[in-house]
């Protein structure tokens, strides 16, 4: 397995495009993305657990019942959520894409992201669909990744190459953050493509097993979006024997998927709204995986710790505090805490009590752009990681007046 | 029942004082508070559910096992938490106060608030204890309220007068916020005093019944402190027949307690770190009380909504979103939302979908300093309120570098 360049077009047979169609007022920002597979693909998705669900999710879920898809259409600027005609609009959007591509509208994955509760007018989508389709190309992944951005400051793409059944397979993806990020049993907008051959059932199994440890372990602001979705299409063009059961090929597939999703997780967390730093909390020594995950996520979610990291302040008491209210059954008297970064590592707490450390050294370490928060519970062998970002003035600025 | 002036000295027989002793570096801020009852009092307290508990809580819990107390000693500037010698230090602090007051150290409630994980040196407390005690007076409640402040911008006091057993009783209190405020089955530092006669058992029952609907329904930042505590002393000097069971007197006591604690809740939430606005989310039409509470608290805790309120942005989609991920079983299609303030009321969502409203009017309403977020679930008769504040640049500023 190795990382390669590219995104959703890294795998064979996938084309993409992203254009400005007019949903947003800002003409300099693309707002409509399309991904297309030359051949029908196995497909699977996981969705937000928010009871208030974007209408596109309901439609996509229906379209993926047969485990097949061939395209993704996604707009930014409007979430098509909490609108009376949302379902109808999402169906219509699939139809516009399906008809222009010459495929069954039921083989289209549809998604929307942006403001909640404002009717989505499809006339800009209808007017520009021909242009969107005619511009599809193997080099269009970057345009598509830009078109799904909301408050993201940069596009998020990643790709990997791996071997399954003796064939070289590729897998790529794109993602968008960057606020309302606190997935729970589902995640933000992520579209993955692969040329590996795999059955819909095994694809679904691989995806749902993966997100529990990756996209569900990110938090930007504790708000779980109404429109979170991770969808994957596998078109089989790598020519490997179809992965239809557990075994070495499935393991290789899962390993590639994990490498890809962890990279996208770090991209999403590091580009959280207003973020200046990526935070990664690594918990070890837990009695079981659930405890490790609960502790890691609680630390990553603490507003107080996030603000301290912004200020490069080694306020480890806030780490202990967040562990204490996490709900996990831990012994505070056994906890060790350290901070790390490219500039080094500093131990700040041992056995639940402070240890002397150089404030100057700590400041240097916490001034880097990627910070590790290392927690050892000293109570077992299980481990987990969670990703987040610091809390900054700009988070407040971005969210104080998002709609206008 | 009526509100009266004053705080912890409003009830007969209570004296207080607050001085600068030297725990803080800033000499202009009082850091040591004392409350004293002329006679032994029934006493009760509730504590944080954080597994990482401040040492003073452990000591206070032990001291209140017999349901009696006569004094409160509390310092700010250092939480005496996550220190190897914490328990010993908290016991020693009770002793210093008890000896100076001529009472059993076990009748002292001890508390600390401030930075976690830094050893608490008691020499400033020992050196100034005589001064603290000699300055006790019926006018010292304000000084005590100032001495427990951390990042609070103003002292928080309230008092009420009520009748029990034909006698006029008084009850007063002081509180401190203003970050790490997200109590769960307990609360931040609140000290209440009353001259009503009531048994320790009934006092405990009244207090624990009250906090579930008041202090546990506040959130500033989602962080549950290690040192949260609400303690109450009742010295009986009003001369009413001791309240020893349920009945009209107990009801009057509870009503007075509720009025007092709701006022302090609003004070704490409105003075949350960096806050410019008090937010009150009132949920009605819920199938049961728990649902109403869950929904109200989820809305109040949403970072995205809090930032929108700072910007006076009527982004009601974030209210729906927070209800959707609250974990409460609600029907999104039945939810109505409105915003209100002294400037009026604007309905923004009906039956889960947006309704047209004047942005100008909404801006005017949301520019006030106290904002109501009114949610009707249209699914029953239960209701609940939660209190919080907006998320501002200053929250980040205050918490980006708290220790230095």
Interface residues (C-beta under 8 A of the other chain):
Chain A: X49 X50 X51 X52 X53 X79 X81 X82 X83 X84 X115 X116 X117 X118 X119 X179 X180 X182 X184 X221 X222 X223 X224 X225 X226 X301 X302 X303 X304 X307 X308 X310 X311 X313 X315 X316 X317 X318 X320 X321 X322 X323 X324 X325 X329 X330 X332 X349 X352 X353 X354 X359 X391 X392 X393 X395 X396 X397 X398 X399 X400 X401 X402 X403 X404
Chain B: X49 X50 X51 X52 X53 X79 X81 X82 X83 X84 X115 X116 X117 X118 X119 X179 X180 X182 X184 X221 X222 X223 X224 X225 X226 X301 X302 X303 X304 X307 X308 X310 X311 X313 X315 X316 X317 X318 X320 X321 X322 X323 X324 X325 X329 X330 X332 X349 X352 X353 X354 X359 X391 X392 X393 X395 X396 X397 X398 X399 X400 X401 X402 X403 X404
